[in-house]
């Protein structure tokens, strides 16, 4: 069972996963806008946050552990919410068509294919040692707009307690994995949310061409003034479309309505 937080109740469970270097705490500012209407489970994925001693860093292994955790928790109807790195994990898990899955929300997701990144940037990420200065730089570059001081400290702390083996496994392997031919066309309603100022992952146009090509019933939105760390930076603006999407799934809307 992956370490997690759990709060709220409602007709659907929102399973919230974090970005590379984050934890269940990444979703702290957004949860109060979600948990009054839905059960929310925020997971720590292997190597990060409270799961920093848990092994299994490939995309498939992460999907295995998320799936096993949801089954142990007895989840019957859920929306998988993947942020950045775990957007790819969410898509890989969706390709298995688990019976509990009702839809996906992908927040600035890493695409199913190899993530566009220069070798220079990969080398720089590979040299990361989780020092305070490096963690500050990583958080500030990811957020683009500086986070409020208290939330910035939460993100910096997460970026320092991570398992460096997990970090480097993503840089060298997970981000390079190509799932494009393994996913096919999936029936799940899918909402993809981009940040207008996010330079970490492909923009909305490219996400439509790549990630959402596997989801015919999908919608892509771009949040103005948002960088990569939307759950920390723009929690209310992020929660609004998430709630609207979850309400429509809970009400059983037709998959053709997207």
KOLBAGU-457730 format. One line per 4 residues: number of its first residue (from 1); their letters; for each residue x negated, y, z negated of N, C-alpha, C. Coordinates in nm, 4 decimals, decimal comma. Example, Ala and Ser with C-alpha at 12.3 -4.5 7.8 and 13.67 -1.06 7.14 Angstrom:
1) AS) -1,3190 -0,5690 -0,7800 -1,2300 -0,4500 -0,7800 -1,3200 -0,3300 -0,7800 | -1,2850 -0,2250 -0,7080 -1,3670 -0,1060 -0,7140 -1,2900 0,0030 -0,7870
END
This chain:
1) XXXX) -0,0847 -0,1203 0,0000 0,0000 0,0000 0,0000 -0,0877 0,1247 0,0000 | -0,0647 0,2114 0,0964 -0,1407 0,3362 0,1003 -0,0932 0,4303 -0,0108 | -0,1847 0,4987 -0,0778 -0,1431 0,5993 -0,1762 -0,0560 0,7054 -0,1091 | 0,0442 0,7540 -0,1825 0,1379 0,8474 -0,1220 0,2090 0,9269 -0,2299
5) XXXX) 0,2741 1,0342 -0,1866 0,3691 1,1046 -0,2721 0,5085 1,0787 -0,2176 | 0,6090 1,0900 -0,3046 0,7452 1,0604 -0,2627 0,8398 1,1534 -0,3371 | 0,9290 1,2179 -0,2643 1,0246 1,3077 -0,3266 1,1450 1,3283 -0,2359 | 1,2543 1,3735 -0,2949 1,3741 1,4031 -0,2197 1,4567 1,2798 -0,1886
9) XXXX) 1,5722 1,3041 -0,1276 1,6603 1,1960 -0,0864 1,7453 1,2443 0,0295 | 1,8032 1,1496 0,1017 1,8861 1,1854 0,2150 1,9013 1,0690 0,3103 | 1,9695 1,0921 0,4213 2,0010 0,9833 0,5138 1,8810 0,9302 0,5910 | 1,7770 1,0100 0,6017 1,6556 0,9698 0,6726 1,5352 0,9862 0,5818
13) XXXX) 1,4328 0,9074 0,6087 1,3039 0,9273 0,5428 1,2087 0,9913 0,6423 | 1,1474 1,1011 0,6029 1,0421 1,1624 0,6826 0,9085 1,1108 0,6314 | 0,8353 1,0399 0,7161 0,7052 0,9846 0,6791 0,5985 1,0790 0,7341 | 0,5331 1,1506 0,6445 0,4440 1,2601 0,6809 0,2982 1,2153 0,6732
17) XXXX) 0,2272 1,2300 0,7838 0,0856 1,1928 0,7884 0,0023 1,3164 0,8216 | -0,1235 1,3138 0,7838 -0,2063 1,4343 0,7834 -0,3111 1,4352 0,8943 | -0,3762 1,5495 0,9069 -0,4824 1,5696 1,0057 -0,6147 1,5113 0,9566 | -0,7109 1,4998 1,0467 -0,8463 1,4567 1,0102 -0,9010 1,5492 0,9021
21) XXXX) -0,9355 1,4899 0,7866 -0,9886 1,5707 0,6774 -0,8838 1,6152 0,5782 | -0,7567 1,5817 0,6028 -0,6500 1,6217 0,5121 -0,6109 1,5101 0,4165 | -0,4923 1,5234 0,3589 -0,4385 1,4238 0,2660 -0,2877 1,4468 0,2551 | -0,2228 1,3738 0,1635 -0,0807 1,4001 0,1407 -0,0584 1,5434 0,0941
25) XXXX) -0,1603 1,6056 0,0363 -0,1476 1,7437 -0,0129 -0,1324 1,8450 0,1006 | -0,1731 1,8059 0,2210 -0,1574 1,8934 0,3371 -0,0128 1,9387 0,3527 | 0,0804 1,8511 0,3164 0,2211 1,8800 0,3361 0,2859 1,9521 0,2182 | 0,2063 1,9828 0,1148 0,2614 2,0455 -0,0058 0,3469 2,1692 0,0187
29) XXXX) 0,3007 2,2664 0,0988 0,3815 2,3873 0,1192 0,5087 2,3641 0,2001 | 0,5102 2,2603 0,2842 0,6257 2,2362 0,3716 0,7319 2,1507 0,3037 | 0,6921 2,0663 0,2110 0,7852 1,9710 0,1490 0,9077 2,0362 0,0831 | 0,8953 2,1513 0,0137 1,0150 2,2077 -0,0495 1,1254 2,2458 0,0486
33) XXXX) 1,0899 2,2653 0,1741 1,1910 2,2967 0,2757 1,2531 2,1711 0,3366 | 1,1926 2,0550 0,3100 1,2388 1,9299 0,3683 1,3087 1,8387 0,2687 | 1,2610 1,8380 0,1433 1,3025 1,7316 0,0521 1,4398 1,7524 -0,0109 | 1,5019 1,8663 0,0123 1,6384 1,8841 -0,0381 1,7400 1,8107 0,0489
37) XXXX) 1,6960 1,7758 0,1701 1,7887 1,7127 0,2633 1,7451 1,5733 0,3072 | 1,6192 1,5391 0,2853 1,5687 1,4091 0,3292 1,4662 1,3564 0,2294 | 1,4600 1,2253 0,2203 1,3523 1,1623 0,1452 1,2219 1,1866 0,2211 | 1,1188 1,2250 0,1506 0,9904 1,2562 0,2130 0,8810 1,1712 0,1493
41) XXXX) 0,8069 1,1003 0,2325 0,6927 1,0219 0,1878 0,5696 1,0755 0,2609 | 0,4763 1,1306 0,1868 0,3528 1,1834 0,2448 0,2403 1,0848 0,2157 | 0,1830 1,0291 0,3205 0,0826 0,9240 0,3083 -0,0596 0,9793 0,3104 | -0,1491 0,9084 0,2429 -0,2933 0,9258 0,2614 -0,3408 0,8135 0,3526
45) XXXX) -0,3997 0,8473 0,4651 -0,4459 0,7431 0,5567 -0,5860 0,6961 0,5174 | -0,6253 0,5754 0,5615 -0,7513 0,5163 0,5165 -0,8714 0,6090 0,5325 | -0,9432 0,6283 0,4208 -1,0638 0,7096 0,4217 -1,0436 0,8537 0,3806 | -0,9171 0,8941 0,3535 -0,8893 1,0353 0,3265 -0,8041 1,0512 0,2012
49) XXXX) -0,8198 1,1660 0,1362 -0,7417 1,1954 0,0177 -0,7541 1,0864 -0,0869 | -0,6404 1,0450 -0,1428 -0,6404 0,9415 -0,2464 -0,6689 0,8028 -0,1906 | -0,6792 0,7911 -0,0572 -0,7145 0,6636 0,0072 -0,8582 0,6648 0,0570 | -0,9422 0,7473 -0,0045 -1,0789 0,7604 0,0484 -1,1639 0,6352 0,0293
53) XXXX) -1,1153 0,5395 -0,0506 -1,1867 0,4131 -0,0654 -1,1197 0,2987 0,0117 | -1,0138 0,3300 0,0847 -0,9434 0,2291 0,1640 -1,0091 0,2199 0,3015 | -1,0356 0,0983 0,3467 -1,1012 0,0793 0,4763 -0,9993 0,0515 0,5861 | -1,0482 0,0580 0,7109 -0,9635 0,0328 0,8267 -0,9397 0,1595 0,9040
57) XXXX) -1,0379 0,1997 0,9879 -1,0372 0,3341 1,0443 -1,0000 0,3421 1,1915 | -0,9833 0,2295 1,2592 -0,9414 0,2368 1,3990 -0,7953 0,2790 1,4048 | -0,7509 0,3235 1,5216 -0,6112 0,3637 1,5364 -0,5189 0,2461 1,5044 | -0,5511 0,1278 1,5538 -0,4687 0,0101 1,5285 -0,4661 -0,0260 1,3804
61) XXXX) -0,5809 -0,0195 1,3141 -0,5856 -0,0525 1,1720 -0,5080 0,0488 1,0879 | -0,5164 0,1766 1,1252 -0,4371 0,2765 1,0535 -0,2886 0,2502 1,0733 | -0,2483 0,2192 1,1964 -0,1081 0,1871 1,2229 -0,0643 0,0648 1,1433 | -0,1513 -0,0362 1,1331 -0,1213 -0,1555 1,0530 -0,0880 -0,1176 0,9088
65) XXXX) -0,1705 -0,0305 0,8521 -0,1538 0,0010 0,7106 -0,0329 0,0910 0,6866 | -0,0052 0,1806 0,7794 0,1162 0,2614 0,7683 0,2388 0,1708 0,7760 | 0,2409 0,0811 0,8733 0,3530 -0,0110 0,8906 0,3724 -0,0966 0,7653 | 0,2643 -0,1544 0,7141 0,2743 -0,2399 0,5955 0,3267 -0,1609 0,4752
69) XXXX) 0,2822 -0,0374 0,4611 0,3271 0,0459 0,3486 0,4757 0,0769 0,3592 | 0,5232 0,1088 0,4789 0,6652 0,1415 0,4963 0,7521 0,0189 0,4710 | 0,7045 -0,0954 0,5131 0,7813 -0,2179 0,4885 0,7857 -0,2507 0,3396 | 0,6749 -0,2296 0,2699 0,6725 -0,2556 0,1263 0,7636 -0,1588 0,0510
73) XXXX) 0,7760 -0,0372 0,1025 0,8635 0,0622 0,0418 1,0104 0,0398 0,0775 | 1,0361 -0,0533 0,1686 1,1735 -0,0840 0,2059 1,2392 0,0217 0,2928 | 1,1606 0,0904 0,3737 1,2148 0,1959 0,4598 1,3035 0,1341 0,5680 | 1,4233 0,1884 0,5826 1,5178 0,1359 0,6822 1,5373 0,2302 0,8004
77) XXXX) 1,5338 0,3607 0,7776 1,5509 0,4588 0,8854 1,4534 0,5729 0,8613 | 1,3598 0,5907 0,9519 1,2617 0,6966 0,9295 1,2247 0,7675 1,0589 | 1,1740 0,8874 1,0395 1,1086 0,9635 1,1450 0,9615 0,9696 1,1079 | 0,8746 0,9245 1,1972 0,7304 0,9338 1,1755 0,6840 1,0731 1,2144
81) XXXX) 0,6119 1,1367 1,1247 0,5588 1,2703 1,1501 0,4065 1,2601 1,1491 | 0,3461 1,2731 1,2658 0,2012 1,2651 1,2775 0,1422 1,4012 1,3061 | 0,0380 1,4363 1,2323 -0,0287 1,5658 1,2497 -0,1709 1,5421 1,2987 | -0,2022 1,5937 1,4155 -0,3371 1,5863 1,4719 -0,3799 1,4412 1,4886
85) XXXX) -0,4817 1,3959 1,4174 -0,5305 1,2592 1,4272 -0,4169 1,1581 1,4161 | -0,3288 1,1777 1,3196 -0,2244 1,0780 1,2956 -0,1087 1,0882 1,3949 | -0,1093 1,1905 1,4812 -0,0155 1,1896 1,5921 -0,0423 1,0704 1,6820 | -0,1704 1,0420 1,7037 -0,2085 0,9257 1,7839 -0,1692 0,7967 1,7132
89) XXXX) -0,1847 0,7937 1,5817 -0,1455 0,6765 1,5030 0,0050 0,6555 1,5121 | 0,0819 0,7633 1,5036 0,2275 0,7527 1,5114 0,2715 0,6960 1,6459 | 0,2095 0,7408 1,7538 0,2446 0,6919 1,8873 0,2076 0,5439 1,9001 | 0,0914 0,5064 1,8476 0,0495 0,3661 1,8531 0,1456 0,2773 1,7755
93) XXXX) 0,1932 0,3239 1,6610 0,2891 0,2471 1,5837 0,4245 0,2411 1,6548 | 0,4647 0,3518 1,7169 0,5917 0,3535 1,7905 0,5907 0,2524 1,9040 | 0,4730 0,2305 1,9642 0,4628 0,1351 2,0754 0,4968 -0,0070 2,0319 | 0,4930 -0,0342 1,9014 0,5315 -0,1654 1,8495 0,6828 -0,1773 1,8313
97) XXXX) 0,7526 -0,0662 1,8431 0,8982 -0,0597 1,8319 0,9497 -0,1191 1,7004 | 0,8990 -0,0713 1,5867 0,9486 -0,1234 1,4586 1,0958 -0,0885 1,4400 | 1,1695 -0,1767 1,3752 1,3145 -0,1605 1,3656 1,3546 -0,0406 1,2810 | 1,2665 0,0080 1,1932 1,3013 0,1202 1,1064 1,2850 0,2560 1,1752
101) XXXX) 1,2188 0,2608 1,2889 1,1839 0,3882 1,3510 1,3020 0,4475 1,4266 | 1,3334 0,5741 1,3945 1,4433 0,6452 1,4597 1,3950 0,7574 1,5521 | 1,2756 0,8064 1,5314 1,2236 0,9157 1,6132 1,0864 0,9581 1,5648 | 1,0258 1,0501 1,6395 0,8926 1,0986 1,6044 0,8883 1,2514 1,6093
105) XXXX) 0,8109 1,3075 1,5172 0,7734 1,4484 1,5226 0,6214 1,4520 1,5278 | 0,5677 1,5088 1,6337 0,4235 1,5152 1,6542 0,3788 1,6601 1,6419 | 0,2993 1,6872 1,5387 0,2541 1,8232 1,5094 0,1096 1,8361 1,5562 | 0,0885 1,9160 1,6617 -0,0455 1,9346 1,7185 -0,1187 1,8012 1,7299
109) XXXX) -0,0592 1,7034 1,8000 -0,1153 1,5683 1,7962 -0,2388 1,5498 1,8825 | -0,3261 1,4620 1,8382 -0,4303 1,4096 1,9249 -0,3598 1,3271 2,0311 | -0,3970 1,3414 2,1585 -0,3246 1,2718 2,2654 -0,3507 1,1221 2,2638 | -0,2674 1,0438 2,3326 -0,2873 0,8984 2,3366 -0,4185 0,8572 2,4023
113) XXXX) -0,4631 0,9343 2,4998 -0,5914 0,9064 2,5641 -0,7055 0,9683 2,4856 | -0,8283 0,9580 2,5359 -0,9427 1,0194 2,4690 -0,9216 1,1692 2,4476 | -0,9524 1,2163 2,3280 -0,9328 1,3577 2,2976 -1,0388 1,4419 2,3678 | -0,9962 1,5441 2,4434 -1,0945 1,6293 2,5113 -1,1864 1,6978 2,4094
117) XXXX) -1,3150 1,6724 2,4219 -1,4119 1,7302 2,3290 -1,5497 1,7207 2,3928 | -1,6242 1,8267 2,3860 -1,7588 1,8240 2,4425 -1,8492 1,7383 2,3555 | -1,9556 1,6859 2,4144 -2,0519 1,6071 2,3378 -2,1203 1,6930 2,2322 | -2,1355 1,8199 2,2613 -2,1943 1,9114 2,1624 -2,1056 1,9203 2,0387
121) XXXX) -1,9737 1,9320 2,0613 -1,8812 1,9378 1,9477 -1,8782 1,8053 1,8714 | -1,8855 1,6932 1,9459 -1,8897 1,5635 1,8773 -2,0148 1,5515 1,7917 | -2,1283 1,5945 1,8451 -2,2528 1,5890 1,7683 -2,2419 1,6737 1,6424 | -2,1803 1,7900 1,6546 -2,1661 1,8786 1,5385 -2,0754 1,8149 1,4332
125) XXXX) -1,9647 1,7542 1,4777 -1,8766 1,6865 1,3817 -1,9452 1,5670 1,3171 | -2,0245 1,4955 1,3963 -2,0932 1,3776 1,3444 -2,1921 1,4153 1,2338 | -2,2483 1,5343 1,2400 -2,3469 1,5794 1,1398 -2,2818 1,6286 1,0112 | -2,1530 1,6299 1,0064 -2,0806 1,6799 0,8894 -2,1169 1,5983 0,7650
129) XXXX) -2,1481 1,6672 0,6558 -2,1849 1,5991 0,5310 -2,0903 1,6311 0,4153 | -1,9844 1,7065 0,4430 -1,8830 1,7409 0,3426 -1,9344 1,8358 0,2350 | -2,0328 1,9156 0,2688 -2,0767 2,0195 0,1751 -1,9700 2,1282 0,1657 | -1,9782 2,2098 0,0630 -1,8813 2,3181 0,0455 -1,8826 2,4115 0,1669
133) XXXX) -2,0000 2,4496 0,2121 -2,0089 2,5428 0,3250 -1,9510 2,4811 0,4524 | -1,9801 2,3538 0,4749 -1,9273 2,2869 0,5941 -1,7753 2,2730 0,5866 | -1,7260 2,2410 0,4676 -1,5813 2,2260 0,4507 -1,5102 2,3590 0,4736 | -1,5680 2,4666 0,4240 -1,5099 2,5989 0,4462 -1,5048 2,6307 0,5959
137) XXXX) -1,6129 2,6056 0,6651 -1,6175 2,6335 0,8077 -1,5150 2,5488 0,8834 | -1,5061 2,4226 0,8483 -1,4112 2,3323 0,9139 -1,2680 2,3805 0,8942 | -1,2313 2,4148 0,7728 -1,0945 2,4592 0,7437 -1,0645 2,5910 0,8140 | -1,1580 2,6839 0,8098 -1,1345 2,8148 0,8705 -1,1245 2,8065 1,0225
141) XXXX) -1,2070 2,7224 1,0837 -1,1978 2,7055 1,2287 -1,0668 2,6370 1,2679 | -1,0247 2,5405 1,1893 -0,9019 2,4679 1,2202 -0,7783 2,5556 1,2044 | -0,7765 2,6375 1,0991 -0,6584 2,7189 1,0729 -0,6506 2,8399 1,1660 | -0,7633 2,8847 1,2191 -0,7747 3,0021 1,3077 -0,7440 3,1301 1,2306
145) XXXX) -0,6248 3,1403 1,1738 -0,5917 3,2504 1,0832 -0,6198 3,2002 0,9421 | -0,6950 3,2771 0,8643 -0,7352 3,2321 0,7312 -0,6133 3,1975 0,6460 | -0,6214 3,0830 0,5800 -0,5146 3,0389 0,4911 -0,5128 3,1236 0,3640 | -0,3983 3,1342 0,2974 -0,3973 3,1946 0,1638 -0,4990 3,1241 0,0745
149) XXXX) -0,5626 3,1991 -0,0145 -0,6764 3,1465 -0,0896 -0,6472 3,0152 -0,1615 | -0,5320 3,0057 -0,2285 -0,5024 2,8843 -0,3055 -0,4886 2,7632 -0,2131 | -0,4207 2,7804 -0,1010 -0,4030 2,6691 -0,0074 -0,5344 2,6371 0,0637 | -0,6130 2,7388 0,0892 -0,7447 2,7167 0,1501 -0,8294 2,6285 0,0593
153) XXXX) -0,8209 2,6504 -0,0714 -0,8972 2,5682 -0,1655 -0,8493 2,4236 -0,1650 | -0,7194 2,4015 -0,1502 -0,6670 2,2650 -0,1407 -0,7259 2,1952 -0,0193 | -0,7254 2,2645 0,0950 -0,7768 2,2054 0,2184 -0,9271 2,1811 0,2103 | -0,9998 2,2730 0,1494 -1,1446 2,2569 0,1348 -1,1759 2,1365 0,0447
157) XXXX) -1,1015 2,1225 -0,0647 -1,1236 2,0089 -0,1541 -1,0995 1,8768 -0,0818 | -0,9916 1,8696 -0,0025 -0,9646 1,7484 0,0753 -1,0790 1,7177 0,1707 | -1,1320 1,8222 0,2332 -1,2385 1,8037 0,3318 -1,3704 1,7636 0,2684 | -1,3795 1,7726 0,1346 -1,5016 1,7322 0,0657 -1,4919 1,5922 0,0044
161) XXXX) -1,3707 1,5445 -0,0234 -1,3587 1,4133 -0,0886 -1,3384 1,2996 0,0115 | -1,3314 1,3322 0,1382 -1,3094 1,2285 0,2391 -1,4270 1,1314 0,2459 | -1,4008 1,0145 0,2992 -1,5038 0,9145 0,3224 -1,5722 0,9450 0,4557 | -1,7003 0,9698 0,4526 -1,7713 1,0089 0,5745 -1,7720 0,8980 0,6794
165) XXXX) -1,7617 0,7733 0,6371 -1,7514 0,6651 0,7353 -1,6221 0,6774 0,8158 | -1,5137 0,7129 0,7475 -1,3859 0,7307 0,8156 -1,3922 0,8508 0,9105 | -1,4519 0,9586 0,8635 -1,4681 1,0792 0,9463 -1,5440 1,0456 1,0746 | -1,6571 0,9788 1,0600 -1,7405 0,9487 1,1776 -1,6770 0,8419 1,2662
169) XXXX) -1,5992 0,7516 1,2064 -1,5287 0,6520 1,2874 -1,4299 0,7198 1,3814 | -1,3648 0,8256 1,3329 -1,2727 0,8987 1,4206 -1,3492 0,9709 1,5307 | -1,4568 1,0381 1,4936 -1,5361 1,1141 1,5925 -1,5899 1,0212 1,7008 | -1,6449 0,9075 1,6611 -1,7136 0,8183 1,7561 -1,6216 0,7183 1,8244
173) XXXX) -1,5109 0,6840 1,7590 -1,4280 0,5755 1,8123 -1,2806 0,6133 1,8254 | -1,2148 0,6460 1,7138 -1,0709 0,6715 1,7174 -1,0299 0,7779 1,8174 | -1,1020 0,8888 1,8187 -1,0667 0,9977 1,9099 -1,0944 0,9616 2,0552 | -1,1785 0,8602 2,0759 -1,2120 0,8162 2,2123 -1,1194 0,7047 2,2619
177) XXXX) -1,0480 0,6394 2,1716 -0,9634 0,5279 2,2126 -0,8593 0,5740 2,3146 | -0,8341 0,4877 2,4133 -0,7369 0,5198 2,5169 -0,6177 0,4248 2,5055 | -0,5060 0,4792 2,4590 -0,3839 0,4015 2,4413 -0,2847 0,4227 2,5558 | -0,3220 0,5007 2,6540 -0,2276 0,5414 2,7580 -0,1597 0,4238 2,8257
181) XXXX) -0,2364 0,3185 2,8555 -0,1796 0,2042 2,9273 -0,1096 0,1041 2,8355 | -0,1177 0,1266 2,7043 -0,0588 0,0324 2,6093 0,0761 0,0790 2,5544 | 0,1139 0,2015 2,5873 0,2320 0,2602 2,5242 0,3570 0,2410 2,6084 | 0,3450 0,2630 2,7372 0,4611 0,2521 2,8242 0,5585 0,3663 2,8003
185) XXXX) 0,6845 0,3433 2,8349 0,7905 0,4415 2,8137 0,8704 0,4003 2,6906 | 0,8776 0,4893 2,5923 0,9419 0,4565 2,4654 1,0722 0,5341 2,4500 | 1,1734 0,4723 2,3881 1,3077 0,5307 2,3860 1,3322 0,6323 2,2759 | 1,2335 0,6576 2,1908 1,2586 0,7371 2,0711 1,2683 0,8867 2,1008
189) XXXX) 1,3680 0,9545 2,0440 1,3682 1,1011 2,0502 1,2402 1,1540 1,9860 | 1,1790 1,2502 2,0512 1,0487 1,2983 2,0054 1,0422 1,4499 2,0149 | 0,9978 1,5120 1,9063 0,9740 1,6554 1,9019 0,8243 1,6776 1,8874 | 0,7649 1,7548 1,9758 0,6226 1,7865 1,9681 0,6094 1,9368 1,9439
193) XXXX) 0,5349 1,9727 1,8400 0,5200 2,1125 1,8001 0,3735 2,1536 1,8104 | 0,3495 2,2591 1,8853 0,2143 2,3134 1,9032 0,2022 2,4473 1,8317 | 0,0791 2,4828 1,7950 0,0508 2,6153 1,7429 -0,0006 2,7040 1,8549 | 0,0512 2,8229 1,8637 0,0126 2,9144 1,9716 -0,1377 2,9414 1,9736
197) XXXX) -0,1997 2,9455 1,8543 -0,3415 2,9795 1,8438 -0,4285 2,8583 1,8097 | -0,3797 2,7401 1,8400 -0,4517 2,6169 1,8097 -0,5492 2,5847 1,9221 | -0,6780 2,5834 1,8883 -0,7807 2,5501 1,9876 -0,8366 2,4100 1,9655 | -0,7764 2,3323 1,8748 -0,8310 2,2018 1,8386 -0,7798 2,0881 1,9266
201) XXXX) -0,6581 2,1008 1,9780 -0,5973 1,9953 2,0596 -0,5355 2,0598 2,1833 | -0,4973 1,9789 2,2835 -0,4385 2,0348 2,4054 -0,3129 2,1179 2,3786 | -0,2872 2,2154 2,4681 -0,1715 2,3030 2,4521 -0,0425 2,2333 2,4963 | 0,0681 2,3063 2,4871 0,1994 2,2475 2,5130 0,2106 2,1916 2,6548
205) XXXX) 0,1567 2,2628 2,7518 0,1654 2,2163 2,8905 0,0941 2,0822 2,9068 | -0,0248 2,0718 2,8495 -0,1021 1,9476 2,8620 -0,0386 1,8353 2,7801 | 0,0159 1,8687 2,6631 0,0836 1,7676 2,5826 0,2068 1,7141 2,6552 | 0,2755 1,8004 2,7268 0,3912 1,7564 2,8046 0,3481 1,6574 2,9122
209) XXXX) 0,2332 1,6842 2,9724 0,1854 1,6002 3,0819 0,1331 1,4658 3,0322 | 0,0729 1,4645 2,9147 0,0078 1,3429 2,8655 0,0924 1,2728 2,7587 | 0,0939 1,3252 2,6381 0,1640 1,2597 2,5271 0,3114 1,2355 2,5580 | 0,3810 1,3380 2,6035 0,5255 1,3261 2,6208 0,5655 1,2536 2,7485
213) XXXX) 0,4694 1,2192 2,8323 0,5025 1,1383 2,9494 0,5519 0,9994 2,9081 | 0,5223 0,9604 2,7839 0,5661 0,8300 2,7320 0,7024 0,8374 2,6638 | 0,7550 0,9592 2,6485 0,8794 0,9786 2,5744 0,9769 1,0599 2,6590 | 1,0614 0,9939 2,7368 1,1519 1,0677 2,8260 1,2537 1,1542 2,7523
217) XXXX) 1,2826 1,1226 2,6258 1,3784 1,2006 2,5483 1,2999 1,2858 2,4478 | 1,2426 1,3947 2,4973 1,1495 1,4716 2,4142 1,1653 1,6210 2,4373 | 1,1119 1,6956 2,3437 1,1139 1,8415 2,3472 0,9813 1,8912 2,2923 | 0,9254 1,9955 2,3542 0,8019 2,0556 2,3035 0,8280 2,2016 2,2685
221) XXXX) 0,7767 2,2433 2,1524 0,7900 2,3802 2,1042 0,6525 2,4352 2,0688 | 0,6377 2,5665 2,0791 0,5142 2,6323 2,0376 0,5478 2,7362 1,9310 | 0,4800 2,7282 1,8155 0,5039 2,8237 1,7076 0,4118 2,9441 1,7224 | 0,4669 3,0646 1,7342 0,3834 3,1854 1,7453 0,2983 3,2064 1,6209
225) XXXX) 0,1754 3,2541 1,6414 0,0894 3,2896 1,5293 0,0399 3,1742 1,4463 | 0,0495 3,0517 1,4994 0,0099 2,9330 1,4228 -0,1163 2,8720 1,4801 | -0,2067 2,8303 1,3905 -0,3241 2,7554 1,4310 -0,2978 2,6058 1,4196 | -0,4018 2,5303 1,3894 -0,3899 2,3846 1,3867 -0,3265 2,3329 1,2584
229) XXXX) -0,3400 2,4078 1,1491 -0,2976 2,3580 1,0179 -0,1590 2,4105 0,9813 | -0,0633 2,3867 1,0684 0,0722 2,4403 1,0501 0,1389 2,4006 0,9193 | 0,1226 2,2757 0,8689 0,1889 2,2424 0,7419 0,1434 2,3308 0,6257 | 0,0205 2,3805 0,6320 -0,0315 2,4688 0,5290 -0,0085 2,6157 0,5625
233) XXXX) -0,0111 2,6482 0,6894 -0,0156 2,7889 0,7317 0,1215 2,8484 0,7601 | 0,2067 2,7722 0,8262 0,3391 2,8235 0,8659 0,4473 2,7233 0,8225 | 0,4580 2,6955 0,6926 0,5452 2,5868 0,6474 0,6920 2,6065 0,6809 | 0,7455 2,7264 0,6623 0,8877 2,7471 0,6895 0,9153 2,7413 0,8390
237) XXXX) 0,8298 2,8044 0,9184 0,8484 2,8017 1,0636 0,8368 2,6594 1,1177 | 0,7538 2,5769 1,0554 0,7402 2,4371 1,0963 0,8598 2,3551 1,0494 | 0,9048 2,3793 0,9275 1,0138 2,2991 0,8710 1,1448 2,3182 0,9460 | 1,1704 2,4368 0,9967 1,2999 2,4630 1,0607 1,3273 2,3704 1,1789
241) XXXX) 1,2378 2,3619 1,2784 1,2671 2,2692 1,3884 1,2621 2,1229 1,3461 | 1,1800 2,0914 1,2450 1,1772 1,9550 1,1938 1,3132 1,9170 1,1353 | 1,3717 2,0065 1,0565 1,5008 1,9784 0,9959 1,6105 1,9679 1,1007 | 1,6085 2,0566 1,1977 1,7089 2,0520 1,3040 1,7022 1,9185 1,3779
245) XXXX) 1,5808 1,8755 1,4081 1,5603 1,7487 1,4775 1,6078 1,6320 1,3905 | 1,5716 1,6335 1,2625 1,6112 1,5255 1,1715 1,7626 1,5214 1,1540 | 1,8267 1,6375 1,1485 1,9725 1,6407 1,1351 2,0382 1,5733 1,2547 | 1,9877 1,6018 1,3717 2,0470 1,5455 1,4926 2,0285 1,3936 1,4975
249) XXXX) 1,9153 1,3460 1,4504 1,8958 1,2009 1,4438 1,9879 1,1393 1,3391 | 1,9970 1,2043 1,2236 2,0837 1,1520 1,1182 2,2294 1,1464 1,1634 | 2,2680 1,2400 1,2497 2,4053 1,2432 1,3009 2,4258 1,1479 1,4180 | 2,3164 1,0816 1,4608 2,3278 0,9821 1,5663 2,3475 1,0400 1,7044
253) XXXX) 2,2766 1,1508 1,7356 2,2963 1,2116 1,8674 2,2436 1,1208 1,9784 | 2,2988 1,1381 2,0946 2,2599 1,0581 2,2106 2,1167 1,0873 2,2479 | 2,0427 0,9829 2,2852 1,9029 1,0020 2,3238 1,8898 1,0854 2,4506 | 1,9983 1,1051 2,5215 1,9914 1,1883 2,6412 2,0065 1,3363 2,6132
257) XX) 2,0256 1,3750 2,4855 2,0527 1,5152 2,4528 1,9266 1,5996 2,4412 | 1,8098 1,5375 2,4358 1,6889 1,6172 2,4192 1,6700 1,7110 2,5381
END
